[in-house]
Amino acid sequence: MNGKMWSHPATVANVETLRSRGVTFIGPEEGMLACGYEGLGRLWPVEGIVAQAESLLNQPTR
């Protein structure tokens, strides 16, 4: 996605709803985007996603 998509009011509201329900987001980050622009919306590197997911899975359950 690109920064306009990420900052769109519908996306912001949906992310807020999910976070209020305990969902953890991995990313997005800033950098060169597939659309050719630079900014927020870039997918994290796969290694970073895996590390973050492993960290979340290893946390004690609530």
Secondary structure by P-SEA (a helix, b strand, c coil): ccccccccaaaaaaaaaaaaaccccccccccccccccccccccccaaaaaaaaaaaaacccc
